[in-house]
Amino acid sequence: MQQALAMEPLRNWVKQLNKELNGETPVGAKAITEEQRKVQRLEARVKQLEIEKEILKKATALLMTDSNPFSR
């Protein structure tokens, strides 16, 4: 019984590795392969850039309403 429990992490690792080798990016887990680690870094960067873009859009809209003399 204990041996079966000890093998579970290894089975999970092999399962994740097989998925990554087939091009599937793990969700909620750190990638094993370098390619999938790069995918995770790029996905995080895209998310950060989207957040920054939304902030800039809101700031631009706010500045445009403040500088428009007819908006008051």
PDB file of N, CA, C and O in Angstrom:
ATOM      1  N   MET A   1       0.819  -1.200   0.000  1.00  0.00           N
ATOM      2  CA  MET A   1       0.000   0.000   0.000  1.00  0.00           C
ATOM      3  C   MET A   1       0.864   1.266   0.000  1.00  0.00           C
ATOM      4  O   MET A   1       0.620   2.192  -0.775  1.00  0.00           O
ATOM      5  N   GLN A   2       1.874   1.298   0.875  1.00  0.00           N
ATOM      6  CA  GLN A   2       2.741   2.472   0.933  1.00  0.00           C
ATOM      7  C   GLN A   2       3.547   2.636  -0.342  1.00  0.00           C
ATOM      8  O   GLN A   2       3.818   3.758  -0.771  1.00  0.00           O
ATOM      9  N   GLN A   3       3.931   1.519  -0.951  1.00  0.00           N
ATOM     10  CA  GLN A   3       4.696   1.595  -2.198  1.00  0.00           C
ATOM     11  C   GLN A   3       3.844   2.201  -3.305  1.00  0.00           C
ATOM     12  O   GLN A   3       4.344   2.973  -4.123  1.00  0.00           O
ATOM     13  N   ALA A   4       2.553   1.855  -3.335  1.00  0.00           N
ATOM     14  CA  ALA A   4       1.648   2.414  -4.339  1.00  0.00           C
ATOM     15  C   ALA A   4       1.514   3.922  -4.147  1.00  0.00           C
ATOM     16  O   ALA A   4       1.478   4.671  -5.124  1.00  0.00           O
ATOM     17  N   LEU A   5       1.439   4.369  -2.900  1.00  0.00           N
ATOM     18  CA  LEU A   5       1.351   5.806  -2.620  1.00  0.00           C
ATOM     19  C   LEU A   5       2.640   6.521  -3.003  1.00  0.00           C
ATOM     20  O   LEU A   5       2.607   7.660  -3.470  1.00  0.00           O
ATOM     21  N   ALA A   6       3.762   5.861  -2.808  1.00  0.00           N
ATOM     22  CA  ALA A   6       5.050   6.467  -3.147  1.00  0.00           C
ATOM     23  C   ALA A   6       5.218   6.594  -4.654  1.00  0.00           C
ATOM     24  O   ALA A   6       5.968   7.458  -5.108  1.00  0.00           O
ATOM     25  N   MET A   7       4.556   5.775  -5.431  1.00  0.00           N
ATOM     26  CA  MET A   7       4.675   5.800  -6.885  1.00  0.00           C
ATOM     27  C   MET A   7       3.778   6.860  -7.524  1.00  0.00           C
ATOM     28  O   MET A   7       3.988   7.228  -8.680  1.00  0.00           O
ATOM     29  N   GLU A   8       2.798   7.346  -6.800  1.00  0.00           N
ATOM     30  CA  GLU A   8       1.840   8.305  -7.356  1.00  0.00           C
ATOM     31  C   GLU A   8       2.500   9.582  -7.876  1.00  0.00           C
ATOM     32  O   GLU A   8       2.169  10.015  -8.980  1.00  0.00           O
ATOM     33  N   PRO A   9       3.420  10.206  -7.131  1.00  0.00           N
ATOM     34  CA  PRO A   9       4.072  11.414  -7.676  1.00  0.00           C
ATOM     35  C   PRO A   9       4.835  11.131  -8.972  1.00  0.00           C
ATOM     36  O   PRO A   9       4.853  11.964  -9.879  1.00  0.00           O
ATOM     37  N   LEU A  10       5.461   9.964  -9.056  1.00  0.00           N
ATOM     38  CA  LEU A  10       6.177   9.601 -10.274  1.00  0.00           C
ATOM     39  C   LEU A  10       5.210   9.420 -11.433  1.00  0.00           C
ATOM     40  O   LEU A  10       5.492   9.854 -12.550  1.00  0.00           O
ATOM     41  N   ARG A  11       4.077   8.784 -11.178  1.00  0.00           N
ATOM     42  CA  ARG A  11       3.056   8.617 -12.224  1.00  0.00           C
ATOM     43  C   ARG A  11       2.541   9.973 -12.706  1.00  0.00           C
ATOM     44  O   ARG A  11       2.363  10.188 -13.905  1.00  0.00           O
ATOM     45  N   ASN A  12       2.306  10.876 -11.768  1.00  0.00           N
ATOM     46  CA  ASN A  12       1.831  12.222 -12.125  1.00  0.00           C
ATOM     47  C   ASN A  12       2.858  12.950 -12.975  1.00  0.00           C
ATOM     48  O   ASN A  12       2.507  13.618 -13.948  1.00  0.00           O
ATOM     49  N   TRP A  13       4.135  12.821 -12.604  1.00  0.00           N
ATOM     50  CA  TRP A  13       5.202  13.470 -13.344  1.00  0.00           C
ATOM     51  C   TRP A  13       5.274  12.928 -14.766  1.00  0.00           C
ATOM     52  O   TRP A  13       5.381  13.701 -15.718  1.00  0.00           O
ATOM     53  N   VAL A  14       5.217  11.612 -14.919  1.00  0.00           N
ATOM     54  CA  VAL A  14       5.271  10.986 -16.245  1.00  0.00           C
ATOM     55  C   VAL A  14       4.059  11.411 -17.073  1.00  0.00           C
ATOM     56  O   VAL A  14       4.189  11.695 -18.264  1.00  0.00           O
ATOM     57  N   LYS A  15       2.895  11.453 -16.453  1.00  0.00           N
ATOM     58  CA  LYS A  15       1.667  11.861 -17.143  1.00  0.00           C
ATOM     59  C   LYS A  15       1.794  13.305 -17.644  1.00  0.00           C
ATOM     60  O   LYS A  15       1.454  13.604 -18.788  1.00  0.00           O
ATOM     61  N   GLN A  16       2.287  14.196 -16.776  1.00  0.00           N
ATOM     62  CA  GLN A  16       2.457  15.599 -17.176  1.00  0.00           C
ATOM     63  C   GLN A  16       3.502  15.717 -18.277  1.00  0.00           C
ATOM     64  O   GLN A  16       3.306  16.472 -19.229  1.00  0.00           O
ATOM     65  N   LEU A  17       4.597  14.994 -18.166  1.00  0.00           N
ATOM     66  CA  LEU A  17       5.646  15.046 -19.182  1.00  0.00           C
ATOM     67  C   LEU A  17       5.104  14.595 -20.535  1.00  0.00           C
ATOM     68  O   LEU A  17       5.386  15.225 -21.555  1.00  0.00           O
ATOM     69  N   ASN A  18       4.337  13.522 -20.553  1.00  0.00           N
ATOM     70  CA  ASN A  18       3.750  13.049 -21.814  1.00  0.00           C
ATOM     71  C   ASN A  18       2.825  14.097 -22.425  1.00  0.00           C
ATOM     72  O   ASN A  18       2.836  14.301 -23.638  1.00  0.00           O
ATOM     73  N   LYS A  19       2.038  14.749 -21.608  1.00  0.00           N
ATOM     74  CA  LYS A  19       1.154  15.804 -22.114  1.00  0.00           C
ATOM     75  C   LYS A  19       1.964  16.952 -22.701  1.00  0.00           C
ATOM     76  O   LYS A  19       1.644  17.460 -23.776  1.00  0.00           O
ATOM     77  N   GLU A  20       3.018  17.361 -21.989  1.00  0.00           N
ATOM     78  CA  GLU A  20       3.849  18.463 -22.478  1.00  0.00           C
ATOM     79  C   GLU A  20       4.537  18.104 -23.786  1.00  0.00           C
ATOM     80  O   GLU A  20       4.639  18.937 -24.688  1.00  0.00           O
ATOM     81  N   LEU A  21       5.001  16.886 -23.889  1.00  0.00           N
ATOM     82  CA  LEU A  21       5.659  16.455 -25.128  1.00  0.00           C
ATOM     83  C   LEU A  21       4.683  16.420 -26.298  1.00  0.00           C
ATOM     84  O   LEU A  21       5.096  16.477 -27.457  1.00  0.00           O
ATOM     85  N   ASN A  22       3.396  16.326 -25.998  1.00  0.00           N
ATOM     86  CA  ASN A  22       2.361  16.380 -27.031  1.00  0.00           C
ATOM     87  C   ASN A  22       1.856  17.802 -27.253  1.00  0.00           C
ATOM     88  O   ASN A  22       0.876  18.007 -27.970  1.00  0.00           O
ATOM     89  N   GLY A  23       2.518  18.788 -26.641  1.00  0.00           N
ATOM     90  CA  GLY A  23       2.188  20.189 -26.878  1.00  0.00           C
ATOM     91  C   GLY A  23       1.159  20.782 -25.946  1.00  0.00           C
ATOM     92  O   GLY A  23       0.734  21.918 -26.155  1.00  0.00           O
ATOM     93  N   GLU A  24       0.746  20.062 -24.935  1.00  0.00           N
ATOM     94  CA  GLU A  24      -0.271  20.563 -23.997  1.00  0.00           C
ATOM     95  C   GLU A  24       0.415  21.321 -22.858  1.00  0.00           C
ATOM     96  O   GLU A  24       1.285  20.779 -22.176  1.00  0.00           O
ATOM     97  N   THR A  25       0.020  22.564 -22.665  1.00  0.00           N
ATOM     98  CA  THR A  25       0.597  23.384 -21.597  1.00  0.00           C
ATOM     99  C   THR A  25      -0.135  23.084 -20.289  1.00  0.00           C
ATOM    100  O   THR A  25      -1.364  23.135 -20.244  1.00  0.00           O
ATOM    101  N   PRO A  26       0.608  22.771 -19.225  1.00  0.00           N
ATOM    102  CA  PRO A  26      -0.044  22.464 -17.955  1.00  0.00           C
ATOM    103  C   PRO A  26      -0.696  23.702 -17.335  1.00  0.00           C
ATOM    104  O   PRO A  26      -0.163  24.809 -17.400  1.00  0.00           O
ATOM    105  N   VAL A  27      -1.847  23.480 -16.742  1.00  0.00           N
ATOM    106  CA  VAL A  27      -2.565  24.562 -16.065  1.00  0.00           C
ATOM    107  C   VAL A  27      -2.427  24.334 -14.564  1.00  0.00           C
ATOM    108  O   VAL A  27      -2.754  23.262 -14.054  1.00  0.00           O
ATOM    109  N   GLY A  28      -1.944  25.342 -13.873  1.00  0.00           N
ATOM    110  CA  GLY A  28      -1.820  25.240 -12.420  1.00  0.00           C
ATOM    111  C   GLY A  28      -0.609  24.451 -11.957  1.00  0.00           C
ATOM    112  O   GLY A  28      -0.496  24.139 -10.772  1.00  0.00           O
ATOM    113  N   ALA A  29       0.292  24.123 -12.862  1.00  0.00           N
ATOM    114  CA  ALA A  29       1.501  23.391 -12.493  1.00  0.00           C
ATOM    115  C   ALA A  29       2.682  24.000 -13.237  1.00  0.00           C
ATOM    116  O   ALA A  29       2.527  24.567 -14.319  1.00  0.00           O
ATOM    117  N   LYS A  30       3.849  23.876 -12.648  1.00  0.00           N
ATOM    118  CA  LYS A  30       5.058  24.363 -13.307  1.00  0.00           C
ATOM    119  C   LYS A  30       5.446  23.377 -14.405  1.00  0.00           C
ATOM    120  O   LYS A  30       5.472  22.165 -14.191  1.00  0.00           O
ATOM    121  N   ALA A  31       5.744  23.916 -15.576  1.00  0.00           N
ATOM    122  CA  ALA A  31       6.091  23.076 -16.722  1.00  0.00           C
ATOM    123  C   ALA A  31       7.405  22.347 -16.479  1.00  0.00           C
ATOM    124  O   ALA A  31       8.283  22.827 -15.762  1.00  0.00           O
ATOM    125  N   ILE A  32       7.514  21.180 -17.092  1.00  0.00           N
ATOM    126  CA  ILE A  32       8.713  20.365 -16.975  1.00  0.00           C
ATOM    127  C   ILE A  32       9.676  20.664 -18.124  1.00  0.00           C
ATOM    128  O   ILE A  32      10.875  20.845 -17.909  1.00  0.00           O
ATOM    129  N   THR A  33       9.139  20.715 -19.340  1.00  0.00           N
ATOM    130  CA  THR A  33      10.000  20.908 -20.507  1.00  0.00           C
ATOM    131  C   THR A  33      10.298  22.388 -20.714  1.00  0.00           C
ATOM    132  O   THR A  33       9.505  23.253 -20.343  1.00  0.00           O
ATOM    133  N   GLU A  34      11.445  22.663 -21.308  1.00  0.00           N
ATOM    134  CA  GLU A  34      11.852  24.054 -21.564  1.00  0.00           C
ATOM    135  C   GLU A  34      10.857  24.750 -22.486  1.00  0.00           C
ATOM    136  O   GLU A  34      10.545  25.925 -22.294  1.00  0.00           O
ATOM    137  N   GLU A  35      10.367  24.033 -23.473  1.00  0.00           N
ATOM    138  CA  GLU A  35       9.401  24.617 -24.412  1.00  0.00           C
ATOM    139  C   GLU A  35       8.135  25.068 -23.695  1.00  0.00           C
ATOM    140  O   GLU A  35       7.635  26.164 -23.948  1.00  0.00           O
ATOM    141  N   GLN A  36       7.622  24.240 -22.812  1.00  0.00           N
ATOM    142  CA  GLN A  36       6.401  24.597 -22.099  1.00  0.00           C
ATOM    143  C   GLN A  36       6.661  25.679 -21.051  1.00  0.00           C
ATOM    144  O   GLN A  36       5.776  26.487 -20.769  1.00  0.00           O
ATOM    145  N   ARG A  37       7.875  25.707 -20.467  1.00  0.00           N
ATOM    146  CA  ARG A  37       8.208  26.809 -19.552  1.00  0.00           C
ATOM    147  C   ARG A  37       8.212  28.130 -20.313  1.00  0.00           C
ATOM    148  O   ARG A  37       7.768  29.153 -19.792  1.00  0.00           O
ATOM    149  N   LYS A  38       8.713  28.104 -21.544  1.00  0.00           N
ATOM    150  CA  LYS A  38       8.710  29.310 -22.376  1.00  0.00           C
ATOM    151  C   LYS A  38       7.276  29.730 -22.694  1.00  0.00           C
ATOM    152  O   LYS A  38       6.953  30.917 -22.656  1.00  0.00           O
ATOM    153  N   VAL A  39       6.417  28.761 -23.006  1.00  0.00           N
ATOM    154  CA  VAL A  39       5.005  29.062 -23.278  1.00  0.00           C
ATOM    155  C   VAL A  39       4.372  29.715 -22.057  1.00  0.00           C
ATOM    156  O   VAL A  39       3.646  30.700 -22.190  1.00  0.00           O
ATOM    157  N   GLN A  40       4.636  29.183 -20.880  1.00  0.00           N
ATOM    158  CA  GLN A  40       4.066  29.759 -19.659  1.00  0.00           C
ATOM    159  C   GLN A  40       4.578  31.178 -19.426  1.00  0.00           C
ATOM    160  O   GLN A  40       3.809  32.054 -19.030  1.00  0.00           O
ATOM    161  N   ARG A  41       5.873  31.415 -19.669  1.00  0.00           N
ATOM    162  CA  ARG A  41       6.406  32.774 -19.503  1.00  0.00           C
ATOM    163  C   ARG A  41       5.752  33.743 -20.489  1.00  0.00           C
ATOM    164  O   ARG A  41       5.400  34.866 -20.128  1.00  0.00           O
ATOM    165  N   LEU A  42       5.596  33.297 -21.734  1.00  0.00           N
ATOM    166  CA  LEU A  42       4.981  34.164 -22.745  1.00  0.00           C
ATOM    167  C   LEU A  42       3.510  34.431 -22.437  1.00  0.00           C
ATOM    168  O   LEU A  42       3.026  35.544 -22.641  1.00  0.00           O
ATOM    169  N   GLU A  43       2.798  33.418 -21.947  1.00  0.00           N
ATOM    170  CA  GLU A  43       1.392  33.627 -21.576  1.00  0.00           C
ATOM    171  C   GLU A  43       1.282  34.630 -20.433  1.00  0.00           C
ATOM    172  O   GLU A  43       0.386  35.474 -20.427  1.00  0.00           O
ATOM    173  N   ALA A  44       2.182  34.538 -19.475  1.00  0.00           N
ATOM    174  CA  ALA A  44       2.177  35.490 -18.356  1.00  0.00           C
ATOM    175  C   ALA A  44       2.484  36.895 -18.858  1.00  0.00           C
ATOM    176  O   ALA A  44       1.882  37.864 -18.395  1.00  0.00           O
ATOM    177  N   ARG A  45       3.411  37.013 -19.798  1.00  0.00           N
ATOM    178  CA  ARG A  45       3.771  38.322 -20.354  1.00  0.00           C
ATOM    179  C   ARG A  45       2.598  38.929 -21.124  1.00  0.00           C
ATOM    180  O   ARG A  45       2.331  40.126 -21.011  1.00  0.00           O
ATOM    181  N   VAL A  46       1.906  38.110 -21.899  1.00  0.00           N
ATOM    182  CA  VAL A  46       0.740  38.591 -22.642  1.00  0.00           C
ATOM    183  C   VAL A  46      -0.326  39.101 -21.677  1.00  0.00           C
ATOM    184  O   VAL A  46      -0.926  40.152 -21.904  1.00  0.00           O
ATOM    185  N   LYS A  47      -0.556  38.356 -20.606  1.00  0.00           N
ATOM    186  CA  LYS A  47      -1.548  38.774 -19.615  1.00  0.00           C
ATOM    187  C   LYS A  47      -1.164  40.121 -19.000  1.00  0.00           C
ATOM    188  O   LYS A  47      -2.014  40.996 -18.835  1.00  0.00           O
ATOM    189  N   GLN A  48       0.128  40.285 -18.658  1.00  0.00           N
ATOM    190  CA  GLN A  48       0.601  41.545 -18.087  1.00  0.00           C
ATOM    191  C   GLN A  48       0.425  42.694 -19.075  1.00  0.00           C
ATOM    192  O   GLN A  48      -0.006  43.782 -18.691  1.00  0.00           O
ATOM    193  N   LEU A  49       0.753  42.462 -20.337  1.00  0.00           N
ATOM    194  CA  LEU A  49       0.615  43.509 -21.350  1.00  0.00           C
ATOM    195  C   LEU A  49      -0.852  43.888 -21.569  1.00  0.00           C
ATOM    196  O   LEU A  49      -1.159  45.057 -21.799  1.00  0.00           O
ATOM    197  N   GLU A  50      -1.750  42.917 -21.499  1.00  0.00           N
ATOM    198  CA  GLU A  50      -3.179  43.216 -21.649  1.00  0.00           C
ATOM    199  C   GLU A  50      -3.667  44.084 -20.492  1.00  0.00           C
ATOM    200  O   GLU A  50      -4.464  45.000 -20.696  1.00  0.00           O
ATOM    201  N   ILE A  51      -3.198  43.804 -19.293  1.00  0.00           N
ATOM    202  CA  ILE A  51      -3.565  44.622 -18.125  1.00  0.00           C
ATOM    203  C   ILE A  51      -3.048  46.048 -18.310  1.00  0.00           C
ATOM    204  O   ILE A  51      -3.772  47.015 -18.072  1.00  0.00           O
ATOM    205  N   GLU A  52      -1.786  46.171 -18.738  1.00  0.00           N
ATOM    206  CA  GLU A  52      -1.206  47.502 -18.943  1.00  0.00           C
ATOM    207  C   GLU A  52      -1.947  48.264 -20.039  1.00  0.00           C
ATOM    208  O   GLU A  52      -2.151  49.472 -19.924  1.00  0.00           O
ATOM    209  N   LYS A  53      -2.349  47.570 -21.095  1.00  0.00           N
ATOM    210  CA  LYS A  53      -3.082  48.204 -22.187  1.00  0.00           C
ATOM    211  C   LYS A  53      -4.421  48.750 -21.691  1.00  0.00           C
ATOM    212  O   LYS A  53      -4.813  49.856 -22.064  1.00  0.00           O
ATOM    213  N   GLU A  54      -5.115  47.992 -20.865  1.00  0.00           N
ATOM    214  CA  GLU A  54      -6.395  48.452 -20.317  1.00  0.00           C
ATOM    215  C   GLU A  54      -6.199  49.685 -19.430  1.00  0.00           C
ATOM    216  O   GLU A  54      -7.006  50.614 -19.462  1.00  0.00           O
ATOM    217  N   ILE A  55      -5.135  49.686 -18.647  1.00  0.00           N
ATOM    218  CA  ILE A  55      -4.842  50.847 -17.796  1.00  0.00           C
ATOM    219  C   ILE A  55      -4.598  52.081 -18.658  1.00  0.00           C
ATOM    220  O   ILE A  55      -5.112  53.162 -18.372  1.00  0.00           O
ATOM    221  N   LEU A  56      -3.807  51.907 -19.716  1.00  0.00           N
ATOM    222  CA  LEU A  56      -3.525  53.040 -20.605  1.00  0.00           C
ATOM    223  C   LEU A  56      -4.781  53.537 -21.312  1.00  0.00           C
ATOM    224  O   LEU A  56      -4.951  54.744 -21.483  1.00  0.00           O
ATOM    225  N   LYS A  57      -5.661  52.629 -21.726  1.00  0.00           N
ATOM    226  CA  LYS A  57      -6.913  53.042 -22.368  1.00  0.00           C
ATOM    227  C   LYS A  57      -7.759  53.865 -21.411  1.00  0.00           C
ATOM    228  O   LYS A  57      -8.313  54.894 -21.798  1.00  0.00           O
ATOM    229  N   LYS A  58      -7.861  53.423 -20.171  1.00  0.00           N
ATOM    230  CA  LYS A  58      -8.660  54.149 -19.183  1.00  0.00           C
ATOM    231  C   LYS A  58      -8.041  55.499 -18.857  1.00  0.00           C
ATOM    232  O   LYS A  58      -8.752  56.492 -18.700  1.00  0.00           O
ATOM    233  N   ALA A  59      -6.714  55.537 -18.756  1.00  0.00           N
ATOM    234  CA  ALA A  59      -6.031  56.799 -18.463  1.00  0.00           C
ATOM    235  C   ALA A  59      -6.206  57.777 -19.617  1.00  0.00           C
ATOM    236  O   ALA A  59      -6.418  58.970 -19.398  1.00  0.00           O
ATOM    237  N   THR A  60      -6.117  57.278 -20.833  1.00  0.00           N
ATOM    238  CA  THR A  60      -6.298  58.143 -22.006  1.00  0.00           C
ATOM    239  C   THR A  60      -7.705  58.711 -22.037  1.00  0.00           C
ATOM    240  O   THR A  60      -7.894  59.900 -22.296  1.00  0.00           O
ATOM    241  N   ALA A  61      -8.684  57.875 -21.777  1.00  0.00           N
ATOM    242  CA  ALA A  61     -10.073  58.346 -21.771  1.00  0.00           C
ATOM    243  C   ALA A  61     -10.276  59.398 -20.685  1.00  0.00           C
ATOM    244  O   ALA A  61     -10.971  60.390 -20.904  1.00  0.00           O
ATOM    245  N   LEU A  62      -9.684  59.191 -19.535  1.00  0.00           N
ATOM    246  CA  LEU A  62      -9.799  60.145 -18.436  1.00  0.00           C
ATOM    247  C   LEU A  62      -9.134  61.471 -18.798  1.00  0.00           C
ATOM    248  O   LEU A  62      -9.690  62.539 -18.537  1.00  0.00           O
ATOM    249  N   LEU A  63      -7.967  61.405 -19.387  1.00  0.00           N
ATOM    250  CA  LEU A  63      -7.265  62.623 -19.781  1.00  0.00           C
ATOM    251  C   LEU A  63      -8.014  63.369 -20.878  1.00  0.00           C
ATOM    252  O   LEU A  63      -8.029  64.600 -20.890  1.00  0.00           O
ATOM    253  N   MET A  64      -8.625  62.647 -21.784  1.00  0.00           N
ATOM    254  CA  MET A  64      -9.378  63.286 -22.866  1.00  0.00           C
ATOM    255  C   MET A  64     -10.592  64.021 -22.324  1.00  0.00           C
ATOM    256  O   MET A  64     -10.923  65.100 -22.815  1.00  0.00           O
ATOM    257  N   THR A  65     -11.254  63.471 -21.337  1.00  0.00           N
ATOM    258  CA  THR A  65     -12.433  64.156 -20.776  1.00  0.00           C
ATOM    259  C   THR A  65     -12.010  65.353 -19.948  1.00  0.00           C
ATOM    260  O   THR A  65     -12.725  66.354 -19.911  1.00  0.00           O
ATOM    261  N   ASP A  66     -10.857  65.276 -19.276  1.00  0.00           N
ATOM    262  CA  ASP A  66     -10.373  66.397 -18.479  1.00  0.00           C
ATOM    263  C   ASP A  66      -9.895  67.549 -19.350  1.00  0.00           C
ATOM    264  O   ASP A  66      -9.998  68.709 -18.951  1.00  0.00           O
ATOM    265  N   SER A  67      -9.379  67.246 -20.521  1.00  0.00           N
ATOM    266  CA  SER A  67      -8.837  68.319 -21.372  1.00  0.00           C
ATOM    267  C   SER A  67      -9.877  68.903 -22.310  1.00  0.00           C
ATOM    268  O   SER A  67      -9.605  69.902 -22.975  1.00  0.00           O
ATOM    269  N   ASN A  68     -11.046  68.315 -22.381  1.00  0.00           N
ATOM    270  CA  ASN A  68     -12.099  68.821 -23.259  1.00  0.00           C
ATOM    271  C   ASN A  68     -12.878  69.923 -22.539  1.00  0.00           C
ATOM    272  O   ASN A  68     -13.569  69.640 -21.561  1.00  0.00           O
ATOM    273  N   PRO A  69     -12.781  71.182 -23.005  1.00  0.00           N
ATOM    274  CA  PRO A  69     -13.462  72.284 -22.298  1.00  0.00           C
ATOM    275  C   PRO A  69     -14.982  72.192 -22.400  1.00  0.00           C
ATOM    276  O   PRO A  69     -15.689  72.817 -21.609  1.00  0.00           O
ATOM    277  N   PHE A  70     -15.491  71.430 -23.353  1.00  0.00           N
ATOM    278  CA  PHE A  70     -16.936  71.307 -23.520  1.00  0.00           C
ATOM    279  C   PHE A  70     -17.542  70.202 -22.676  1.00  0.00           C
ATOM    280  O   PHE A  70     -18.760  70.023 -22.659  1.00  0.00           O
ATOM    281  N   SER A  71     -16.693  69.456 -21.974  1.00  0.00           N
ATOM    282  CA  SER A  71     -17.206  68.339 -21.185  1.00  0.00           C
ATOM    283  C   SER A  71     -17.690  68.796 -19.815  1.00  0.00           C
ATOM    284  O   SER A  71     -18.194  67.986 -19.037  1.00  0.00           O
ATOM    285  N   ARG A  72     -17.544  70.068 -19.514  1.00  0.00           N
ATOM    286  CA  ARG A  72     -17.951  70.564 -18.185  1.00  0.00           C
ATOM    287  C   ARG A  72     -19.230  71.324 -18.243  1.00  0.00           C
ATOM    288  O   ARG A  72     -19.709  71.806 -17.217  1.00  0.00           O
TER     289      ARG A  72
END
